[in-house]
Amino acid sequence: MTDHDPAVEAAIEAELRLLDPEIRRSPARVDALLHPGFHEFGVSGRHWDRAAIIDDLATTAEPASTPAVTSRMKGVRISPDVVHLTFDTESNGRHAHRSSLWRRSDGEAGEEWLLYFHQGTPFSPGDSQEG
């Protein structure tokens, strides 16, 4: 985390909720964390829109699965209303570098951070080098 910025901390907390298999199986709970303009370039190379990712997660998240293991998570506020997170995940032997943009919006419960964009890029641990 960068300088204990509450916005970065809120985005990290929300990102970790989205990685929880219980949350991922609930369309309503995923819906509450995604910005209306959400889109994603997935690890598979597929481009996902909001409706497609909510539907896919609800039908493919395994009930007994464990959350992806995250590492190197860090964030920076790039504007008053946008936080950029980067981190790595490992799930079932598959590794990915990840990048997320979280946008602040005013919701029913007050200020909330919603996932606007996400990208996952697969990598092999032995080939990954810090740049």
C-alpha angles and dihedrals in degrees: 000000000000118000093324091282106181090218092055091046091051092049092049091049091051092046091053090050089054090055092055110104091218091056092043092056092055114079091194093053094046090045090056091057099046126085114233089246095049121147135163141199100213130211086256091060092249120136110229129196124202098266094045095051093047090051094045095049092049092054102037106037107107115230094223097039122120124230118268113267110248128204139172092022113173136154144195132194105237095182135359090273104031132071123187118208127190126186145138128246135198120196126165091343094309118120128201138178108223136200126187135182116207121195126202116231136166110252137172090279093047124256114009137172115230129190108250102171137008134181130185124193120189119230140174112238093227092053098046115105130178112248 
